[in-house]
């Protein structure tokens, strides 16, 4: 699936099923080097990938009788990116 971004006329972005194309999350300082709001990292992205695939990222699974979280419970999905 391809989506036109609107930022650049005619530009296309390939998007996996379940993702919203061309989204900006948070805010940076004037130089783009300082995060002013909504800092995200790999933990947030992993939850987002699972959610887009229809997997409950807050779920658990069992390994050798031990209950383990599907993803790091300190993070959550980036809801603005999930279609």
Secondary structure, 3 states (H helix, E strand, C coil): CEEECCCCCCCEEECCCCECCCCCCCEECCCCCCEEECCCCHHHHHHHHHHHCCCCCCCEEEECCEEEECCCCCCCCCHHHEC
